[in-house]
Amino acid sequence: QLFCFRNSDQDEAHPGPSCPAGSYADPNTVAKDGATAPPADMMPVVPGYESLGPYVIPPSDFGPTQPQAPSRAPERRFDIPAITEELAQEAFIKYASSKCCYSSKPAKEMVFTDLQSLNTYRYRLETFTESRTTEWDSEPYNGQVVDGFGVAPAPWSIPVPIPSLFQDCQKAVRVPHTSTVKGCHSCLNLGRSACRRCVNSGRTQCAFCGGMGRTASNRCSPCHGSGMTRCHSCGGVGSITCTTCKGQGKLLCFIKLKITWKNNVYVAVIDKGSGFPVELLDRISGEKLLTDMAPMVYPVVSFPDSSVNAESESAVREHQAQFATTCRILQQRQTIELIPITRVHYVWNEKTHIYFVYGTEHKVYTKDYPVKCCCCSIL
């Protein structure tokens, strides 16, 4: 049986601890606060940036199109770890003791009938890619230098340091020579916007009397009987400082280059019909049999289990087809792990049962533990 898990979607990456900060604070990170770019039809056409938007820009240099075959097969160890009856019983007793409703009596009194070591391999291919998109952005104009002269460099010719390999990251940089000053489209160059709470009147309905001007038989004191009070949002002015231009009335507009580094992962677990739920292996450590890293790896061809070779060839071909023409593949890494799984057959109280000891952590899985306490039966 073969179980595959893929994480190859081009979602936006989330900066990790090793991801460097952007070259400037993105004003769009705070909802409804800070500058936003004017409509595209108000912006000039910059040569080389005629089509802006969320679509990735194909790299001008795709790098090596085919991986180089290794000159010789790397040395590999394929030791199959064995588990003793003592270790299997110790793990089972520890498992039973961790369950409040399980009696440890079966784990201590059981008689082993068979221990089977199962060859379970986990193949993983990681493809670390870089993609780029462009869009107009802006910030309030306070008289800063306007870099609007010269030829704007092509998106893929702008040098950006690569962060730590195989870690998702995103960064934004300003494209040189694309800056221009525009009037603020949100406030029509005024620097102030109408207050939405009072609709530009400076006064709102009195919350104390509900606009009636009276409470019971008395005149309302907060509004002096008028039913209206000064708007607390704008202080009675009727307008607020424009959140787009921060009251400046002008915006410094520029093209923003967004760079996304993403680690695309392909995982396959090769299980020989052991009856063990392979989803339990997601957080389990295995023994590394092979680690191969290159700008573009060559499929594994000499592994003793042909299913692993076939899975490697399929994974490498899939990632090349998916990313080679839309992203820049910076590095690939493939690993093969042997996950030790032992299927234990034992007899207790004249009945045969099965449990599994798996991973280097010697965790235990069983569906039918013989004795559970009465509180567990009630539940």
RACOR-V698275 format. One record per pair of residues at least 24 apart in sequence whose ideal C-beta (glycine too) atoms are under 8 Angstrom apart, sorted by sequence separation. I is the first residue (numbers start at 1). J is the second residue. D is the distance in Angstrom with one decimal. If there is no record, write none. Layout:
i->I j->J d->D
i->I j->J d->D
This chain:
i->88 j->112 d->7.3
i->132 j->156 d->6.5
i->152 j->176 d->6.5
i->153 j->177 d->7.8
i->204 j->228 d->6.8
i->205 j->229 d->7.8
i->296 j->320 d->7.6
i->152 j->177 d->4.7
i->203 j->228 d->4.4
i->204 j->229 d->6.2
i->150 j->176 d->7.1
i->151 j->177 d->6.4
i->152 j->178 d->5.1
i->203 j->229 d->6.6
i->204 j->230 d->7.9
i->85 j->112 d->5.2
i->88 j->115 d->6.3
i->150 j->177 d->4.0
i->203 j->230 d->6.2
i->204 j->231 d->4.9
i->149 j->177 d->6.3
i->202 j->230 d->6.8
i->203 j->231 d->6.0
i->204 j->232 d->7.7
i->308 j->336 d->6.1
i->147 j->176 d->6.1
i->148 j->177 d->6.6
i->202 j->231 d->5.6
i->85 j->115 d->6.7
i->147 j->177 d->5.8
i->148 j->178 d->7.2
i->201 j->231 d->7.5
i->147 j->178 d->7.6
i->148 j->179 d->4.8
i->83 j->115 d->6.7
i->130 j->162 d->7.3
i->147 j->179 d->4.6
i->148 j->180 d->5.3
i->202 j->234 d->6.6
i->146 j->179 d->4.9
i->198 j->231 d->3.8
i->203 j->236 d->7.0
i->296 j->329 d->6.3
i->303 j->336 d->6.6
i->83 j->117 d->7.1
i->146 j->180 d->6.9
i->197 j->231 d->5.7
i->202 j->236 d->4.4
i->295 j->329 d->7.0
i->300 j->334 d->6.9
i->82 j->117 d->5.9
i->137 j->172 d->8.0
i->146 j->181 d->5.9
i->197 j->232 d->7.9
i->198 j->233 d->6.9
i->202 j->237 d->6.0
i->270 j->305 d->6.7
i->295 j->330 d->7.2
i->297 j->332 d->4.5
i->81 j->117 d->7.5
i->195 j->231 d->6.2
i->197 j->233 d->4.2
i->198 j->234 d->6.4
i->202 j->238 d->4.1
i->295 j->331 d->6.0
i->296 j->332 d->5.7
i->297 j->333 d->7.2
i->300 j->336 d->6.9
i->80 j->117 d->5.9
i->128 j->165 d->5.5
i->137 j->174 d->8.0
i->196 j->233 d->7.8
i->197 j->234 d->7.2
i->201 j->238 d->5.9
i->270 j->307 d->4.8
i->294 j->331 d->7.5
i->295 j->332 d->7.0
i->297 j->334 d->5.2
i->128 j->166 d->5.2
i->195 j->233 d->5.5
i->200 j->238 d->4.6
i->270 j->308 d->5.9
i->293 j->331 d->6.6
i->294 j->332 d->6.2
i->80 j->119 d->6.5
i->195 j->234 d->3.9
i->200 j->239 d->6.6
i->293 j->332 d->7.0
i->126 j->166 d->5.5
i->141 j->181 d->5.4
i->198 j->238 d->6.4
i->293 j->333 d->4.3
i->134 j->175 d->7.0
i->270 j->311 d->6.7
i->292 j->333 d->7.1
i->293 j->334 d->7.9
i->195 j->237 d->7.5
i->291 j->333 d->7.2
i->292 j->334 d->5.1
i->195 j->238 d->5.7
i->268 j->311 d->4.6
i->291 j->334 d->7.8
i->292 j->335 d->7.6
i->138 j->182 d->7.5
i->194 j->238 d->7.1
i->195 j->239 d->5.7
i->290 j->334 d->7.5
i->291 j->335 d->5.1
i->194 j->239 d->5.7
i->195 j->240 d->5.3
i->290 j->335 d->6.4
i->10 j->56 d->7.2
i->193 j->239 d->6.3
i->194 j->240 d->8.0
i->290 j->336 d->4.2
i->192 j->239 d->4.3
i->193 j->240 d->5.9
i->268 j->315 d->7.0
i->288 j->335 d->6.3
i->289 j->336 d->4.7
i->192 j->240 d->6.6
i->193 j->241 d->7.8
i->288 j->336 d->7.6
i->289 j->337 d->6.6
i->192 j->241 d->6.1
i->193 j->242 d->4.9
i->266 j->315 d->4.5
i->288 j->337 d->5.8
i->289 j->338 d->5.4
i->191 j->241 d->7.1
i->192 j->242 d->5.8
i->193 j->243 d->7.4
i->287 j->337 d->6.3
i->191 j->242 d->5.6
i->286 j->337 d->3.3
i->287 j->338 d->4.6
i->190 j->242 d->7.3
i->266 j->318 d->6.9
i->286 j->338 d->5.7
i->287 j->339 d->7.7
i->266 j->319 d->6.5
i->286 j->339 d->4.0
i->287 j->340 d->7.1
i->191 j->245 d->6.3
i->286 j->340 d->7.5
i->187 j->242 d->3.9
i->192 j->247 d->6.9
i->264 j->319 d->6.7
i->284 j->339 d->6.3
i->186 j->242 d->5.6
i->191 j->247 d->4.4
i->186 j->243 d->7.5
i->187 j->244 d->6.8
i->191 j->248 d->6.1
i->184 j->242 d->6.2
i->186 j->244 d->3.8
i->187 j->245 d->6.5
i->191 j->249 d->4.1
i->264 j->322 d->7.8
i->281 j->339 d->5.8
i->185 j->244 d->7.6
i->186 j->245 d->6.9
i->190 j->249 d->6.1
i->264 j->323 d->6.8
i->184 j->244 d->5.6
i->189 j->249 d->4.6
i->184 j->245 d->3.9
i->189 j->250 d->7.1
i->187 j->249 d->6.9
i->184 j->248 d->7.3
i->184 j->249 d->5.5
i->276 j->341 d->5.8
i->183 j->249 d->6.7
i->184 j->250 d->6.2
i->185 j->251 d->7.8
i->183 j->250 d->6.0
i->184 j->251 d->5.4
i->274 j->341 d->6.3
i->276 j->343 d->7.5
i->182 j->250 d->7.0
i->183 j->251 d->7.5
i->275 j->343 d->7.5
i->181 j->250 d->5.7
i->182 j->251 d->5.3
i->261 j->330 d->7.7
i->274 j->343 d->6.2
i->181 j->251 d->7.1
i->269 j->339 d->7.8
i->59 j->130 d->8.0
i->181 j->252 d->5.8
i->182 j->253 d->5.2
i->180 j->252 d->7.8
i->181 j->253 d->7.3
i->59 j->132 d->7.7
i->179 j->252 d->6.0
i->180 j->253 d->5.3
i->286 j->359 d->7.1
i->287 j->360 d->6.8
i->57 j->131 d->7.8
i->179 j->253 d->6.9
i->180 j->254 d->7.5
i->284 j->358 d->6.4
i->285 j->359 d->6.1
i->286 j->360 d->6.9
i->56 j->131 d->4.5
i->57 j->132 d->5.0
i->179 j->254 d->4.4
i->284 j->359 d->3.7
i->285 j->360 d->4.9
i->56 j->132 d->6.7
i->57 j->133 d->6.5
i->178 j->254 d->5.1
i->284 j->360 d->7.7
i->285 j->361 d->6.6
i->56 j->133 d->5.8
i->57 j->134 d->6.9
i->178 j->255 d->4.1
i->281 j->358 d->7.1
i->284 j->361 d->6.6
i->55 j->133 d->6.7
i->280 j->358 d->7.1
i->281 j->359 d->7.3
i->54 j->133 d->5.8
i->175 j->254 d->6.7
i->275 j->354 d->8.0
i->284 j->363 d->6.9
i->53 j->133 d->7.3
i->174 j->254 d->5.2
i->175 j->255 d->4.2
i->276 j->356 d->5.2
i->53 j->134 d->7.9
i->54 j->135 d->7.4
i->174 j->255 d->7.5
i->175 j->256 d->7.1
i->52 j->134 d->5.1
i->53 j->135 d->6.6
i->174 j->256 d->6.3
i->175 j->257 d->5.3
i->274 j->356 d->7.7
i->276 j->358 d->6.7
i->52 j->135 d->5.2
i->173 j->256 d->7.5
i->174 j->257 d->7.5
i->280 j->363 d->7.8
i->52 j->136 d->6.3
i->172 j->256 d->5.4
i->173 j->257 d->5.2
i->49 j->134 d->5.9
i->172 j->257 d->6.9
i->280 j->365 d->6.1
i->172 j->258 d->5.1
i->173 j->259 d->7.2
i->171 j->258 d->7.6
i->172 j->259 d->7.4
i->170 j->258 d->6.9
i->171 j->259 d->5.0
i->277 j->365 d->7.1
i->170 j->259 d->6.9
i->276 j->365 d->6.7
i->170 j->260 d->5.0
i->169 j->260 d->7.7
i->170 j->261 d->7.2
i->169 j->261 d->4.5
i->43 j->136 d->5.5
i->168 j->261 d->6.5
i->60 j->154 d->6.7
i->167 j->261 d->7.5
i->168 j->262 d->5.5
i->61 j->156 d->7.2
i->168 j->263 d->5.9
i->40 j->136 d->6.6
i->60 j->156 d->4.7
i->167 j->263 d->6.4
i->59 j->156 d->5.2
i->60 j->157 d->7.5
i->160 j->257 d->7.9
i->166 j->263 d->4.7
i->37 j->135 d->7.0
i->38 j->136 d->7.3
i->57 j->155 d->5.0
i->163 j->261 d->6.0
i->37 j->136 d->3.7
i->57 j->156 d->6.9
i->158 j->257 d->6.0
i->160 j->259 d->5.3
i->162 j->261 d->7.2
i->37 j->137 d->5.2
i->38 j->138 d->7.0
i->36 j->137 d->7.9
i->37 j->138 d->5.0
i->35 j->137 d->7.6
i->36 j->138 d->6.6
i->155 j->257 d->5.9
i->35 j->138 d->4.4
i->49 j->152 d->6.5
i->152 j->255 d->7.2
i->35 j->139 d->4.8
i->47 j->151 d->7.2
i->48 j->152 d->6.0
i->140 j->244 d->7.8
i->141 j->245 d->7.4
i->34 j->139 d->7.7
i->35 j->140 d->5.7
i->47 j->152 d->6.9
i->140 j->245 d->4.9
i->46 j->152 d->5.3
i->48 j->154 d->5.5
i->49 j->155 d->7.6
i->140 j->246 d->4.2
i->142 j->248 d->6.2
i->146 j->252 d->6.6
i->48 j->155 d->7.6
i->140 j->247 d->7.8
i->141 j->248 d->5.6
i->147 j->254 d->7.7
i->140 j->248 d->4.7
i->144 j->252 d->6.3
i->28 j->137 d->7.3
i->141 j->250 d->4.0
i->27 j->137 d->7.3
i->140 j->250 d->7.5
i->141 j->251 d->5.6
i->26 j->137 d->7.5
i->27 j->138 d->7.5
i->140 j->251 d->6.5
i->141 j->252 d->4.4
i->27 j->139 d->5.7
i->139 j->251 d->7.0
i->140 j->252 d->7.4
i->138 j->251 d->4.2
i->139 j->252 d->5.4
i->138 j->252 d->6.2
i->24 j->139 d->7.8
i->138 j->253 d->4.4
i->137 j->253 d->7.3
i->138 j->254 d->7.1
i->136 j->253 d->6.1
i->137 j->254 d->6.2
i->136 j->254 d->7.5
i->137 j->255 d->7.4
i->8 j->127 d->7.7
i->136 j->255 d->6.1
i->137 j->256 d->4.0
i->135 j->255 d->7.3
i->136 j->256 d->7.3
i->10 j->131 d->6.7
i->134 j->255 d->5.6
i->135 j->256 d->5.7
i->134 j->256 d->6.8
i->134 j->257 d->5.5
i->135 j->258 d->7.2
i->133 j->257 d->7.7
i->134 j->258 d->7.2
i->132 j->257 d->6.2
i->133 j->258 d->4.9
i->49 j->175 d->7.3
i->132 j->258 d->6.9
i->132 j->259 d->5.5
i->133 j->260 d->7.7
i->131 j->259 d->7.6
i->132 j->260 d->7.6
i->49 j->178 d->7.1
i->130 j->259 d->6.4
i->131 j->260 d->5.0
i->130 j->260 d->7.2
i->130 j->261 d->5.4
i->131 j->262 d->7.3
i->46 j->178 d->5.4
i->129 j->261 d->7.2
i->128 j->261 d->6.9
i->129 j->262 d->5.6
i->128 j->262 d->7.5
i->128 j->263 d->5.4
i->129 j->264 d->6.2
i->44 j->180 d->6.2
i->127 j->263 d->7.6
i->128 j->264 d->7.7
i->43 j->180 d->7.6
i->126 j->263 d->5.6
i->127 j->264 d->4.6
i->126 j->264 d->7.1
i->43 j->182 d->7.6
i->126 j->265 d->5.4
i->127 j->266 d->7.8
i->42 j->182 d->6.7
i->125 j->265 d->7.4
i->126 j->266 d->7.8
i->20 j->161 d->6.9
i->124 j->265 d->6.7
i->125 j->266 d->4.3
i->124 j->266 d->7.0
i->20 j->163 d->6.0
i->42 j->185 d->6.7
i->124 j->267 d->5.0
i->19 j->163 d->5.3
i->38 j->182 d->5.6
i->123 j->267 d->7.2
i->124 j->268 d->7.9
i->18 j->163 d->5.9
i->19 j->164 d->7.8
i->122 j->267 d->6.8
i->123 j->268 d->4.8
i->18 j->164 d->4.1
i->26 j->172 d->5.7
i->39 j->185 d->6.7
i->122 j->268 d->7.4
i->123 j->269 d->7.9
i->38 j->185 d->4.3
i->122 j->269 d->5.2
i->123 j->270 d->7.0
i->16 j->164 d->7.9
i->19 j->167 d->7.0
i->23 j->171 d->7.4
i->24 j->172 d->7.4
i->121 j->269 d->7.4
i->122 j->270 d->7.6
i->18 j->167 d->5.6
i->19 j->168 d->7.6
i->20 j->169 d->7.6
i->22 j->171 d->5.1
i->23 j->172 d->7.0
i->120 j->269 d->6.8
i->121 j->270 d->4.5
i->19 j->169 d->3.6
i->21 j->171 d->7.8
i->22 j->172 d->4.6
i->23 j->173 d->4.7
i->24 j->174 d->6.4
i->36 j->186 d->7.6
i->120 j->270 d->6.9
i->16 j->167 d->5.0
i->18 j->169 d->7.4
i->19 j->170 d->7.2
i->20 j->171 d->6.5
i->22 j->173 d->7.1
i->23 j->174 d->6.5
i->120 j->271 d->5.4
i->16 j->168 d->6.2
i->19 j->171 d->7.3
i->120 j->272 d->7.3
i->15 j->168 d->7.7
i->16 j->169 d->6.3
i->118 j->271 d->8.0
i->119 j->272 d->6.5
i->14 j->168 d->5.8
i->15 j->169 d->5.6
i->118 j->272 d->6.4
i->120 j->274 d->7.0
i->13 j->168 d->3.7
i->15 j->170 d->5.9
i->13 j->169 d->5.7
i->14 j->170 d->7.4
i->118 j->274 d->4.7
i->120 j->276 d->7.6
i->13 j->170 d->4.7
i->12 j->170 d->6.4
i->118 j->276 d->7.5
i->120 j->278 d->7.7
i->122 j->281 d->6.8
i->120 j->281 d->7.6
i->122 j->286 d->5.8
i->165 j->330 d->7.2
i->166 j->331 d->7.3
i->165 j->331 d->5.3
i->166 j->333 d->6.6
i->121 j->289 d->7.8
i->162 j->330 d->6.4
i->125 j->297 d->7.5
i->156 j->328 d->7.8
i->123 j->300 d->7.8
i->121 j->305 d->6.2
i->123 j->308 d->5.6
i->119 j->305 d->7.0
i->121 j->307 d->7.8
i->121 j->308 d->5.4
i->125 j->312 d->7.3
i->123 j->311 d->5.0
i->123 j->312 d->6.0
i->125 j->315 d->4.3
i->125 j->316 d->6.6
i->123 j->315 d->7.0
i->127 j->319 d->4.5
i->125 j->319 d->6.3
i->129 j->323 d->5.2
i->131 j->326 d->6.8
i->127 j->323 d->6.0
i->131 j->327 d->4.5
i->130 j->327 d->6.2
i->131 j->328 d->7.5
i->129 j->327 d->3.8
i->130 j->328 d->4.6
i->129 j->328 d->6.5
i->129 j->329 d->5.6
i->130 j->330 d->5.7
i->128 j->329 d->7.4
i->129 j->330 d->6.7
i->127 j->329 d->6.0
i->128 j->330 d->5.0
i->52 j->255 d->7.0
i->128 j->331 d->4.7
i->128 j->332 d->7.2
i->127 j->332 d->5.2
i->128 j->333 d->7.8
i->49 j->255 d->5.6
i->81 j->287 d->6.8
i->126 j->332 d->6.7
i->125 j->332 d->6.9
i->126 j->333 d->4.6
i->36 j->244 d->5.9
i->79 j->287 d->7.5
i->125 j->333 d->7.6
i->126 j->334 d->7.5
i->34 j->243 d->7.1
i->35 j->244 d->5.4
i->46 j->255 d->6.3
i->125 j->334 d->4.8
i->33 j->243 d->5.3
i->34 j->244 d->7.5
i->35 j->245 d->6.6
i->43 j->253 d->6.4
i->124 j->334 d->6.7
i->32 j->243 d->6.6
i->35 j->246 d->7.7
i->78 j->289 d->6.1
i->123 j->334 d->7.2
i->124 j->335 d->5.0
i->77 j->289 d->6.5
i->123 j->335 d->7.5
i->124 j->336 d->8.0
i->38 j->251 d->6.9
i->76 j->289 d->5.7
i->123 j->336 d->5.6
i->124 j->337 d->7.5
i->76 j->290 d->5.4
i->122 j->336 d->7.3
i->38 j->253 d->6.5
i->121 j->336 d->6.0
i->122 j->337 d->4.5
i->35 j->251 d->5.7
i->37 j->253 d->6.2
i->74 j->290 d->7.1
i->121 j->337 d->6.8
i->121 j->338 d->6.1
i->122 j->339 d->5.8
i->74 j->292 d->7.1
i->120 j->338 d->7.4
i->121 j->339 d->7.2
i->119 j->338 d->7.2
i->120 j->339 d->4.7
i->120 j->340 d->7.9
i->120 j->341 d->5.0
i->117 j->340 d->7.2
i->118 j->341 d->4.5
i->117 j->341 d->7.7
i->118 j->342 d->7.1
i->117 j->342 d->5.6
i->118 j->343 d->6.1
i->68 j->294 d->7.6
i->78 j->304 d->6.1
i->116 j->342 d->6.7
i->67 j->294 d->6.7
i->76 j->303 d->7.7
i->115 j->342 d->5.7
i->116 j->343 d->4.5
i->68 j->296 d->7.8
i->70 j->298 d->5.9
i->115 j->343 d->7.5
i->116 j->344 d->8.0
i->67 j->296 d->4.1
i->69 j->298 d->5.2
i->73 j->302 d->4.7
i->114 j->343 d->8.0
i->115 j->344 d->5.6
i->116 j->345 d->7.8
i->26 j->256 d->7.9
i->66 j->296 d->7.3
i->67 j->297 d->5.7
i->68 j->298 d->6.6
i->114 j->344 d->7.6
i->115 j->345 d->7.6
i->64 j->295 d->6.1
i->67 j->298 d->4.3
i->114 j->345 d->4.1
i->63 j->295 d->6.5
i->64 j->296 d->5.3
i->67 j->299 d->8.0
i->112 j->344 d->6.9
i->113 j->345 d->4.6
i->63 j->296 d->7.5
i->112 j->345 d->7.3
i->113 j->346 d->6.1
i->112 j->346 d->5.3
i->113 j->347 d->5.8
i->111 j->346 d->6.1
i->110 j->346 d->4.2
i->111 j->347 d->4.8
i->110 j->347 d->6.8
i->111 j->348 d->7.2
i->110 j->348 d->4.5
i->109 j->348 d->6.2
i->113 j->352 d->6.9
i->106 j->348 d->4.5
i->106 j->349 d->7.5
i->110 j->353 d->7.7
i->13 j->260 d->5.1
i->106 j->353 d->7.7
i->12 j->260 d->6.4
i->13 j->261 d->6.2
i->13 j->262 d->5.0
i->67 j->316 d->7.3
i->10 j->260 d->7.8
i->11 j->262 d->7.6
i->10 j->262 d->6.8
i->92 j->344 d->7.5
i->88 j->342 d->6.5
i->8 j->264 d->4.3
i->88 j->344 d->5.3
i->7 j->264 d->6.4
i->8 j->265 d->7.3
i->81 j->338 d->7.6
i->83 j->340 d->7.1
i->7 j->265 d->4.3
i->8 j->266 d->6.6
i->80 j->338 d->7.2
i->6 j->265 d->7.3
i->7 j->266 d->7.7
i->65 j->324 d->6.9
i->79 j->338 d->7.9
i->81 j->340 d->4.6
i->83 j->342 d->4.5
i->5 j->265 d->7.9
i->6 j->266 d->5.3
i->7 j->267 d->7.9
i->78 j->338 d->7.3
i->80 j->340 d->7.9
i->95 j->355 d->7.9
i->5 j->266 d->7.8
i->6 j->267 d->7.4
i->4 j->266 d->7.3
i->5 j->267 d->4.3
i->62 j->324 d->6.2
i->4 j->267 d->7.0
i->5 j->268 d->7.4
i->62 j->325 d->7.0
i->92 j->355 d->6.3
i->106 j->369 d->7.1
i->4 j->268 d->4.6
i->5 j->269 d->7.8
i->106 j->370 d->4.4
i->3 j->268 d->6.8
i->4 j->269 d->8.0
i->63 j->328 d->6.6
i->92 j->357 d->7.6
i->106 j->371 d->5.5
i->2 j->268 d->6.2
i->3 j->269 d->4.6
i->62 j->328 d->7.3
i->63 j->329 d->6.4
i->91 j->357 d->5.1
i->105 j->371 d->6.0
i->2 j->269 d->7.5
i->58 j->325 d->6.4
i->61 j->328 d->7.7
i->102 j->369 d->5.7
i->2 j->270 d->5.9
i->3 j->271 d->6.5
i->58 j->326 d->6.2
i->59 j->327 d->7.1
i->95 j->363 d->7.8
i->103 j->371 d->4.2
i->2 j->271 d->7.5
i->59 j->328 d->4.5
i->88 j->357 d->5.5
i->95 j->364 d->3.7
i->102 j->371 d->7.1
i->103 j->372 d->7.2
i->1 j->271 d->4.9
i->56 j->326 d->5.4
i->87 j->357 d->7.6
i->94 j->364 d->7.6
i->99 j->369 d->7.7
i->102 j->372 d->5.8
i->103 j->373 d->6.4
i->1 j->272 d->7.3
i->56 j->327 d->6.9
i->91 j->362 d->4.5
i->95 j->366 d->7.8
i->101 j->372 d->5.1
i->102 j->373 d->7.1
i->1 j->273 d->5.4
i->91 j->363 d->7.5
i->92 j->364 d->5.8
i->101 j->373 d->4.5
i->91 j->364 d->5.3
i->96 j->369 d->7.1
i->100 j->373 d->7.7
i->83 j->357 d->5.9
i->101 j->375 d->5.7
i->102 j->376 d->7.5
i->3 j->278 d->5.0
i->87 j->362 d->6.8
i->100 j->375 d->7.9
i->101 j->376 d->3.1
i->101 j->379 d->7.6
i->83 j->362 d->7.7
i->2 j->307 d->6.8
i->4 j->311 d->7.8
i->2 j->311 d->6.9
i->8 j->318 d->7.8
i->8 j->319 d->7.1
i->8 j->322 d->6.0
i->8 j->323 d->7.9
i->10 j->326 d->7.8
i->10 j->327 d->7.8
